[in-house]
Amino acid sequence: MIMGFGLAPASAEGGLLLTLFVIFVAAKLAAEVFERLKQPPVAGEILAGILIGPSVLALVTPGELTHALSEIGVIFLLFLVGLETKPADIFRVGGRATLVAIIGVIVPFVLGYLVMHAWGQEQIEAIFVGAAMVATSVGITARVLGQMGLLSLETSRIILGAAVIDDILGLIILAIVSSLAKGGVHYAQIGTTALLAIGFTLLIIFVGARAVNRFRSRVENLRVGHSYLVFGLSLCLGLALVATHIGVAAIIGAFLAGMAMAESVEGTDMPPQVEAVTEFLLPFFLVNIGMQLNLDAFLNRSTIILAVIVTLLAVVSKLIGCGAAAWPLGRKKAMQVGMGMVPRGEVGIVVAQIGLGLNAVDQATYGVVLFMAVATTLIAPPFLARLYREEKRVDEEPVLPITPIS
Amino acid sequence: MIMGFGLAPASAEGGLLLTLFVIFVAAKLAAEVFERLKQPPVAGEILAGILIGPSVLALVTPGELTHALSEIGVIFLLFLVGLETKPADIFRVGGRATLVAIIGVIVPFVLGYLVMHAWGQEQIEAIFVGAAMVATSVGITARVLGQMGLLSLETSRIILGAAVIDDILGLIILAIVSSLAKGGVHYAQIGTTALLAIGFTLLIIFVGARAVNRFRSRVENLRVGHSYLVFGLSLCLGLALVATHIGVAAIIGAFLAGMAMAESVEGTDMPPQVEAVTEFLLPFFLVNIGMQLNLDAFLNRSTIILAVIVTLLAVVSKLIGCGAAAWPLGRKKAMQVGMGMVPRGEVGIVVAQIGLGLNAVDQATYGVVLFMAVATTLIAPPFLARLYREEKRVDEEPVLPITPIS
């Protein structure tokens, strides 16, 4: 594209490329350094986000574009994880995952509420912090386990299943909490949404794979290039869209879409293709989490102390809650599951933003939740890597085979 | 991500996904229909953009996000084309490509200027229309030839080489024209920019491949996952960024980055990975071209007539200019090269936008150029497909092999 001298289109194009370049290169440099330090690269990429974000170097300002790429990145990640997870794998751990999700929601909510109450915060603010501590950002854990080749372990599947249920529970809690902040709870409406969310999830899990299998020969006969990839991306975006309309997370829709296709695409080149797209887009998600951290909110010593307390509580409450539910599997697996549910990431941030929008949460408390959300995503990966260190790779490797094109 | 009920974040996320879903699915449905009609799918995807864009169904509104994705899509496409083009391939056709570019710039410029002048337009407006008719949108042709497996033909390489030179010439012309519109031409500044652009291109062509080859073992030893892909994307984004700073098109930087890596990555899984990313992003580029078309400007009969004349002239002038330069290769190859240089796409649109911004071009003329830009991208692919129909696939196939992951 021909560009003028300092005219608007040139700088817009240059600005876009600068943003992409800085985020991608910073993320991957940090990942390389972390790999060399034998630390999970995920944590490096989040730290890179803190570094280049507004708090420190201010090289990149988060905006519509970074947010959109981040969103697409995590959607592709969960779609990819879904492609490696067959519905039967989740059925097998369904009961345990449900228990992990339920206890893992109750304990953080109650502890979060109590500590904010004890700290002298308002009732509604304490409830919002509790709600922000509930939901798991499963992307971080999925990425760590995926990079270690451990996604098909029993505990990985419990974590994935629990994260889906966790998200539905979180949706219900957030609905109730938001209604409280607005002054009245509409139980009928919330009940409808909850039923829709549960129905959608069960429908895709039980019917999705069969429907896709029936479609398989039609997809094969499409004339459009890379028909599996095209069909898969359409299904992924479509179910993610439906999920947001129902009220569940887009990533849940993407994960379910992947699961529905898992059997059909086995042996095709589609999963490595999705992996390639994810490799490009995922850094934007991880860096975006880091960029959210606003250190300005922490000039106050009491805020810093509260943020550290809330963060510790966020870690401990999931470890206790989810760990207790997974205890029958043995101490080590219980710890793995508990730690896998620790990252709050973008989920916690969104809850806090909603609270801020409803005037239920003030700027200082928002900062505290933000710190907790980012810190838990940074704390969990190294511990996860340690807890899983002795497990052998069980996923097939390499997912993207080295095949000559010439 | 947990979402509330009709709260802002939910609708923003839903809006993003709706845009992605509608564009991707509409493009691919149209591509499928066009494949069945034995027409080039590229034209279908552009038509899908016209259909879902503001002119017809208004399902999607072009904005910052669609523009950014479109930009990334065409950058990846040219990077991919570069990966299949070794510098030596371009050297061999360098002289011919230079001639094709030069005559292919002069003829459209002169004819465009003359017809607008004869139509009674202002001097500066006529000059701008001439400039908008100069530069080739090589992405469309590259996609058509790539999908036919014909990128390594002699004529394909002439087209690619000519498009690079064409872009530099277009840059110089646009600089002069913009200066004229602003009231004074700074030859020293324009000369510097031209030298920078030429120097950058020659430097990457002559030194790039050798530099990358030296780096090869270091890239292999990186610990970060998919190190070739990571290195390649970084180089692609980096050179695209440098290109925009110099004033050449970002896609030229991406193409040069691909060419510099072409030898090093032969036999690795990196080109098919880039292809997968391109498959996801390219529809946004093609649809975006179609969405630019604003039919509101065509309520006036005289504008319609002018638009048709300018479009015909845009086709004929490249056929004559580039065809004449390629005539020694024989009539058929001359026609192939000429038709390959016809699409103006986003390049013509950007020139018209700059003219609009400088008040050198009015809304009606802008509409005419827009029509010409979109129409040439639609006209060229079917003729290209016909002109190349009897050529045998020469590129290795399939670029992305079907390799089981389990």
Interface residues (C-beta under 8 A of the other chain):
Chain A: M1 I2 M3 G4 F5 L7 A8 P9 A10 A12 E13 G14 L16 L17 L18 L20 F21 F24 V25 K28 A31 E32 E35 R36 P41 E64 L65 H67 A68 E71 I72 I75 A135 Q147 D167 G170 L171 L174 A175 S178 Q189 T193 L222 R223 V224 G225 H226 L229 V230 L233 S234 L237 G238 A240 L241 T244 H245 G247 V248 A249 A250 I251 E266 G267 T268 D269 P271 P272 Q273 V274 A276 V277 E279 F280 E346 V347 V350 V351 Q353 I354 G357 E396 V399 L400 P401 I402 T403 P404 I405 S406
Chain B: M1 I2 M3 G4 F5 L7 A8 P9 A10 A12 E13 G14 L16 L17 L18 L20 F21 F24 V25 K28 A31 E32 E35 R36 P41 E64 L65 H67 A68 E71 I72 I75 A135 Q147 D167 G170 L171 L174 A175 S178 Q189 T193 L222 R223 V224 G225 H226 L229 V230 L233 S234 L237 G238 A240 L241 T244 H245 G247 V248 A249 A250 I251 E266 G267 T268 D269 P271 P272 Q273 V274 A276 V277 E279 F280 E346 V347 V350 V351 Q353 I354 G357 E396 V399 L400 P401 I402 T403 P404 I405 S406
